Amino acid sequence: MGYFTYLIGAGIVFVWSMIVQANLKYKMKEGAGMRAGSGKTANEVVEEMLRAHEVYGITIEHKPGELTDCYSPKEGKIYLSDTTYGRDSVTAIAVAAHEAGHAVQDHENMLLYEIRQLLAPVAGISSRLGPYIVIAGVLVSSIAESSNDLGYMIGTLGIVVYFVAFLFYLFMLPVERNASNRAFKDMKEYGWVSNDQLSFARSALRAAGDTYAVALASSALTLLRLLAIRGSRGSRRR
């Protein structure tokens, strides 16, 4: 991938990211003022969803901030943010049910979820460290022709390291989509939102999931660029 092609791709991903973020913000704001037809709170929905899937031992706690909602398998807790905890809005219920969906995935030992959790501890480090290792390989190759082989190997190591982060994003997207699908299915089945609110709840969940699609696209673009950089140096070995 040439540098100009990379810039075009990066520009497209950037614009897409802005659109996704704006849409998510709009959905969350609009849904926050829409009281769920059932009148249930996000906390009650989590409890009902976990009980329906026979998941026990999970506690619900408040976590200050916005969009800080998450499920912590190690702690056995579902954290709900300021805009979700104790709230009875459509978006609060959708977000809470999504997090409960992760707890159900964990309980059912969903393979993709298990792989994502396995990669999660090192993904952040890999995404930051990988590009620097590739650059180091380029610098080593630039020192002297005799260093080309070593530089190429260092660059390859950097790509392998970054590939771990790419795999994390690759598995994250279907895991997040699955959690949203579980949330929507149960929202519909148990009537946590009214029928006329279901389409909005689905669109809110999809908007949140789109952020992970952007992350995957960005990671794939970076990986291709790193391969191109390593490849350009590798051609000098011939």
C-alpha positions in Angstrom: 0.0 0.0 0.0 1.5 3.3 -1.1 1.5 6.3 1.2 -1.0 8.2 -1.0 -3.4 5.2 -1.0 -3.0 5.0 2.8 -3.9 8.7 3.2 -7.0 8.2 1.2 -8.0 5.2 3.2 -7.2 7.0 6.5 -9.3 10.0 5.3 -12.3 7.7 4.6 -12.0 5.9 7.9 -11.8 9.3 9.7 -14.9 10.7 8.0 -16.7 7.4 8.7 -15.7 7.6 12.3 -17.0 11.2 12.7 -20.4 10.1 11.2 -20.6 7.1 13.5 -19.8 9.1 16.6 -22.3 11.8 15.6 -25.0 9.2 15.0 -24.2 7.4 18.3 -24.3 10.7 20.2 -27.6 11.6 18.6 -29.2 8.2 19.3 -28.1 8.3 23.0 -29.3 11.8 23.5 -32.7 11.2 21.9 -33.2 7.9 23.6 -32.3 9.3 27.0 -35.5 11.4 26.9 -37.6 8.5 25.8 -39.1 6.6 28.7 -39.4 2.9 28.2 -42.9 1.6 27.7 -42.5 -1.0 30.5 -41.4 1.6 33.1 -38.6 -0.7 34.2 -35.2 0.6 35.0 -31.9 -0.6 33.5 -31.0 -2.3 36.8 -34.2 -4.3 36.7 -33.7 -5.3 33.1 -30.2 -6.6 33.9 -31.5 -8.7 36.8 -34.3 -10.1 34.7 -32.1 -10.9 31.7 -29.5 -12.7 33.8 -32.2 -14.6 35.7 -33.9 -15.6 32.4 -30.6 -17.1 31.2 -29.8 -18.7 34.6 -26.8 -16.5 35.2 -26.2 -15.9 38.9 -23.6 -14.3 41.1 -23.4 -11.1 39.0 -23.8 -7.8 40.8 -24.7 -4.4 39.4 -22.7 -1.3 40.4 -22.7 2.4 39.4 -19.7 3.7 37.5 -19.4 7.5 37.2 -19.2 9.0 33.7 -20.9 8.5 30.3 -20.5 5.4 28.2 -18.6 3.7 31.0 -20.9 0.8 31.0 -19.1 -2.6 31.0 -19.1 -6.1 32.2 -16.2 -7.3 34.2 -15.9 -11.1 34.2 -13.1 -11.1 36.7 -15.1 -9.1 39.3 -18.4 -10.7 38.4 -19.9 -7.2 38.0 -21.9 -5.2 35.5 -21.0 -1.5 35.7 -23.6 1.0 34.6 -22.8 4.7 33.9 -24.5 7.9 35.0 -26.9 7.8 32.1 -27.8 4.1 32.6 -27.8 3.2 36.3 -31.3 3.4 37.7 -32.6 5.0 34.5 -35.8 3.9 32.7 -35.0 5.4 29.2 -34.9 3.3 26.1 -31.2 3.8 25.6 -30.5 3.0 29.2 -32.3 -0.3 28.9 -30.7 -1.1 25.5 -27.2 -0.4 26.9 -27.8 -2.4 30.1 -29.2 -5.4 28.2 -26.2 -5.3 25.9 -23.8 -5.5 28.9 -26.0 -8.3 30.4 -25.6 -10.0 27.0 -21.8 -10.2 27.6 -22.4 -11.8 30.9 -24.6 -14.4 29.2 -21.8 -15.0 26.6 -19.4 -15.6 29.4 -21.8 -17.9 31.1 -22.3 -19.9 27.9 -18.5 -20.0 27.2 -19.1 -18.5 23.8 -15.9 -19.3 21.8 -15.5 -15.9 20.1 -16.0 -14.2 23.5 -13.4 -16.4 25.1 -10.9 -15.6 22.4 -11.5 -11.9 22.7 -11.0 -12.1 26.4 -7.7 -14.0 25.9 -6.4 -11.3 23.5 -7.7 -8.3 25.5 -4.9 -8.0 28.1 -2.2 -7.6 25.4 -4.2 -5.9 22.6 -3.5 -2.4 23.9 0.2 -2.9 24.2 0.4 -4.6 20.8 -1.4 -1.8 19.0 1.1 0.8 20.4 4.3 -1.3 20.3 3.9 -3.0 16.9 4.3 0.2 14.7 7.4 1.3 16.7 9.1 -2.1 16.2 8.4 -1.9 12.4 9.9 1.6 12.4 12.9 0.3 14.3 13.4 -2.4 11.6 13.3 0.3 8.9 16.0 2.3 10.8 18.2 -0.7 11.2 17.9 -1.4 7.5 18.8 2.2 6.7 22.1 2.1 8.7 23.8 -0.3 6.3 23.1 -2.7 3.6 24.5 -5.5 5.7 21.7 -4.8 8.3 18.9 -5.4 5.8 18.2 -9.0 7.0 18.1 -7.9 10.6 15.9 -4.9 9.9 13.5 -7.1 7.9 13.3 -9.6 10.8 12.7 -6.8 13.3 9.9 -5.4 11.0 8.3 -8.8 10.7 8.3 -9.1 14.5 6.6 -5.7 14.7 3.9 -6.9 12.3 3.3 -10.0 14.3 3.0 -8.0 17.5 0.5 -5.6 15.9 -1.4 -8.5 14.3 -2.4 -9.5 17.9 -4.2 -6.2 18.2 -5.8 -6.6 14.8 -7.1 -10.1 15.8 -8.6 -8.5 19.0 -10.6 -6.0 16.9 -11.5 -8.8 14.4 -13.1 -10.9 17.2 -14.5 -7.9 19.1 -16.9 -6.9 16.3 -19.0 -10.1 16.1 -18.9 -10.4 19.9 -20.4 -6.9 20.3 -22.9 -7.5 17.6 -23.9 -10.8 19.2 -24.4 -9.1 22.6 -26.6 -6.5 20.9 -28.7 -9.1 19.2 -29.2 -10.9 22.5 -30.2 -7.6 24.1 -32.7 -6.8 21.3 -34.2 -10.3 21.3 -34.8 -10.2 25.1 -36.1 -6.6 24.9 -38.7 -7.8 22.4 -39.5 -11.0 24.2 -40.0 -9.6 27.7 -41.5 -6.3 26.6 -38.9 -4.0 28.3 -39.7 -1.4 25.6 -43.0 -0.9 23.8 -43.4 -2.2 20.2 -43.1 1.3 18.7 -39.8 1.8 20.6 -38.2 -1.4 19.3 -36.9 0.0 16.0 -35.2 2.9 17.8 -33.7 0.5 20.4 -32.3 -1.6 17.5 -30.9 1.4 15.8 -29.2 2.6 19.0 -27.6 -0.8 19.5 -26.4 -0.8 15.9 -25.0 2.7 16.2 -22.9 1.6 19.2 -21.7 -1.5 17.4 -20.6 0.6 14.4 -17.9 2.1 16.6 -16.2 -1.3 16.7 -16.5 -1.7 12.9 -14.6 1.6 12.6 -12.0 0.3 15.0 -11.5 -2.8 13.0 -11.2 -0.9 9.7 -8.7 1.4 11.2 -6.7 -1.5 12.6 -6.8 -3.3 9.2 -5.6 -0.1 7.4 -2.7 0.2 9.8 -1.7 -3.4 9.4 -1.6 -3.0 5.6 0.5 0.1 5.9 3.0 -1.7 8.2 3.2 -4.6 5.7 3.9 -2.1 2.9 6.7 -0.4 4.9 8.3 -3.7 5.8 7.8 -4.9 2.2 9.5 -1.9 0.7 12.6 -2.5 2.9 12.4 -6.2 2.2 12.7 -5.6 -1.6 16.2 -4.2 -1.0 17.3 -7.6 0.3 17.3 -9.0 -3.3 
